[in-house]
């Protein structure tokens, strides 16, 4: 399991793609994204990557759990990288924004997203 404290949370929509990024500039990042139109991947499962596109894909997420101060991610990646436990150094507003963005990204894939706020 990969564990770290996140000091950056960013949520945006760019060119028809919803993005949620959580990271620590000295350690790395995780990112979720999903298109909002058929051309940008609206019918694809959520895309996930960590630290680089070579560590990403659309069908590698088992579950994502967002708690008040923690983000837990389970993936199908090799055993040493099968999960992430990220402590969020975030305000309640930032956590609420992240929860909203994750709801949108996981639309029609809600079985993989668990919000425990």
TORVOLUM-314549 format. One record per atom (N, C-alpha, C): x, y, z. Coordinates in steps of 0.2 Angstrom, whole numbers, padded with zeros to 4 digits, always signed. Example, Ala and Ser with C-alpha at 12.3 -4.5 7.8 and 13.67 -1.06 7.14 Angstrom:
<sites>
+0066-0028+0039;+0062-0022+0039;+0066-0016+0039;+0064-0011+0035;+0068-0005+0036;+0064+0000+0039;
</sites>
This chain:
<sites>
+0004-0006+0000;+0000+0000+0000;+0004+0006+0000;+0002+0011-0004;+0006+0017-0004;+0002+0022+0000;+0006+0026+0005;+0003+0030+0010;+0006+0037+0009;+0003+0042+0010;+0006+0049+0010;+0001+0054+0012;+0003+0060+0014;-0001+0066+0016;-0002+0070+0010;-0008+0072+0008;-0009+0076+0002;-0010+0083+0005;-0006+0088+0001;-0007+0095+0003;-0009+0099-0003;-0012+0095-0008;-0015+0098-0014;-0021+0094-0016;-0026+0098-0018;-0032+0095-0020;-0035+0100-0026;-0036+0097-0032;-0038+0101-0037;-0044+0098-0041;-0049+0101-0042;-0055+0099-0046;-0056+0104-0052;-0057+0101-0058;-0058+0106-0063;-0061+0102-0069;-0064+0106-0074;-0066+0103-0080;-0062+0106-0086;-0059+0102-0090;-0055+0105-0095;-0057+0102-0102;-0059+0105-0107;-0061+0103-0113;-0065+0097-0113;-0070+0097-0109;-0075+0092-0108;-0073+0086-0104;-0068+0087-0100;-0065+0081-0096;-0065+0084-0088;-0069+0080-0084;-0069+0081-0077;-0062+0078-0074;-0059+0082-0070;-0053+0080-0067;-0053+0081-0059;-0050+0076-0055;-0049+0077-0048;-0042+0075-0047;-0038+0079-0044;-0031+0077-0043;-0030+0078-0035;-0026+0074-0032;-0024+0074-0025;-0017+0072-0025;-0013+0077-0022;-0006+0075-0022;-0002+0079-0017;+0005+0077-0017;+0010+0080-0013;+0016+0081-0017;+0017+0088-0019;+0022+0089-0024;+0029+0085-0023;+0031+0084-0017;+0037+0080-0015;+0036+0073-0016;+0030+0070-0016;+0029+0063-0016;+0026+0060-0022;+0021+0063-0024;+0017+0061-0030;+0010+0063-0030;+0006+0060-0035;-0001+0062-0035;-0005+0056-0038;-0012+0056-0037;-0017+0052-0040;-0021+0057-0043;-0024+0054-0049;-0029+0058-0053;-0035+0054-0055;-0041+0056-0055;-0047+0053-0058;-0049+0058-0063;-0052+0055-0069;-0055+0059-0074;-0060+0055-0078;-0064+0059-0081;-0070+0056-0085;-0072+0061-0090;-0073+0059-0096;-0076+0064-0101;-0083+0065-0100;-0086+0071-0102;-0093+0073-0101;-0096+0072-0108;-0093+0071-0113;-0096+0070-0120;-0094+0063-0123;-0098+0060-0127;-0095+0054-0130;-0088+0054-0133;-0087+0060-0136;-0080+0061-0139;-0074+0061-0134;-0076+0063-0128;-0071+0064-0123;-0071+0058-0118;-0075+0053-0119;-0075+0047-0115;-0081+0046-0110;-0087+0049-0111;-0092+0049-0106;-0095+0042-0105;-0094+0038-0109;-0096+0031-0108;-0091+0026-0106;-0085+0028-0105;-0079+0024-0102;-0080+0024-0094;-0077+0019-0091;-0076+0019-0084;-0071+0025-0082;-0072+0027-0076;-0067+0033-0074;-0060+0031-0075;-0056+0035-0077;-0049+0034-0078;-0045+0036-0072;-0040+0032-0070;-0036+0033-0064;-0029+0033-0066;-0025+0037-0063;-0017+0037-0064;-0014+0039-0057;-0008+0037-0056;-0004+0040-0051;+0003+0041-0054;+0006+0047-0053;+0012+0049-0054;+0014+0050-0062;+0011+0046-0066;+0012+0046-0073;+0007+0042-0077;+0006+0044-0083;+0001+0041-0088;+0003+0033-0088;+0009+0031-0088;+0011+0024-0088;+0008+0020-0082;+0006+0024-0077;+0003+0020-0071;-0005+0022-0071;-0008+0021-0077;-0015+0023-0077;-0019+0019-0082;-0025+0020-0081;-0030+0016-0085;-0037+0017-0084;-0042+0014-0088;-0049+0015-0087;-0052+0010-0083;-0049+0004-0082;-0052-0002-0079;-0048-0005-0074;-0045+0000-0069;-0040-0003-0064;-0043-0001-0057;-0049+0002-0056;-0051+0004-0050;-0056-0001-0047;-0055-0004-0041;-0059-0008-0038;-0064-0004-0034;-0061+0000-0030;-0065+0005-0025;-0062+0011-0023;-0066+0016-0022;-0063+0023-0020;-0068+0025-0014;-0065+0026-0008;-0068+0028-0002;-0065+0035+0000;-0070+0040+0001;-0068+0046+0003;-0071+0047+0010;-0067+0048+0015;-0069+0050+0022;-0067+0057+0023;-0069+0059+0029;-0068+0066+0030;-0061+0069+0029;-0056+0064+0031;-0049+0066+0031;-0045+0061+0028;-0048+0057+0024;-0044+0051+0021;-0047+0049+0014;-0043+0047+0009;-0045+0044+0003;-0042+0037+0002;-0046+0032+0002;-0043+0025+0001;-0045+0023-0006;-0040+0020-0009;-0041+0018-0016;-0038+0011-0017;-0042+0007-0019;-0040+0000-0021;-0040-0001-0029;-0035-0004-0031;-0034-0005-0038;-0033-0012-0040;-0032-0014-0046;-0030-0020-0049;-0023-0020-0051;-0019-0015-0049;-0012-0015-0050;-0008-0020-0046;-0002-0022-0048;+0002-0027-0045;+0002-0026-0037;+0003-0031-0033;+0002-0031-0026;+0005-0026-0022;+0012-0024-0024;+0015-0018-0021;+0012-0012-0022;+0007-0011-0026;+0004-0005-0028;-0003-0005-0028;-0006-0010-0025;-0013-0012-0025;-0018-0007-0022;-0015-0002-0018;-0019+0002-0014;-0016+0008-0012;-0020+0013-0010;-0017+0020-0008;-0021+0022-0002;-0018+0025+0003;-0021+0028+0009;-0018+0035+0009;-0022+0040+0007;-0020+0046+0007;-0023+0051+0012;-0020+0053+0017;-0022+0058+0022;-0023+0065+0019;-0029+0067+0019;-0031+0074+0016;-0030+0080+0021;-0025+0084+0020;-0025+0090+0024;-0029+0095+0020;-0036+0095+0021;-0040+0099+0017;-0045+0102+0022;-0048+0108+0020;-0054+0111+0023;-0060+0107+0022;-0065+0108+0025;-0072+0104+0024;-0074+0107+0017;-0073+0113+0015;-0075+0115+0008;-0071+0111+0003;-0065+0110+0004;-0061+0107-0001;-0063+0099-0002;-0065+0096+0004;-0067+0089+0004;-0074+0089+0001;-0078+0094+0002;-0085+0094-0001;-0084+0094-0009;-0080+0099-0011;-0079+0100-0018;-0076+0093-0021;-0071+0090-0018;-0069+0083-0020;-0074+0078-0021;-0078+0078-0016;-0084+0073-0015;-0088+0074-0021;-0090+0081-0023;-0094+0082-0028;-0091+0080-0035;-0085+0082-0036;-0082+0080-0042;-0081+0072-0043;-0080+0069-0038;-0079+0061-0038;-0086+0059-0040;-0092+0061-0037;-0098+0059-0039;-0100+0060-0046;-0097+0066-0049;-0098+0067-0056;-0094+0062-0060;-0088+0061-0058;-0083+0057-0062;-0086+0049-0062;-0089+0047-0056;-0091+0040-0055;-0098+0039-0057;-0101+0044-0061;-0108+0044-0063;-0109+0037-0067;-0114+0033-0065;-0115+0027-0068;-0110+0021-0066;-0105+0023-0062;-0101+0018-0059;-0101+0019-0051;-0106+0021-0049;-0107+0023-0041;-0105+0017-0037;-0106+0011-0039;-0104+0005-0035;-0097+0005-0033;-0092+0009-0036;-0085+0009-0035;-0084+0015-0030;-0088+0019-0029;-0087+0025-0025;-0091+0025-0019;-0088+0026-0013;-0091+0026-0006;-0089+0033-0003;-0094+0036-0001;-0093+0043+0002;-0095+0042+0009;-0090+0043+0014;-0091+0042+0021;-0089+0048+0025;-0093+0054+0023;-0091+0060+0026;-0095+0062+0032;
</sites>
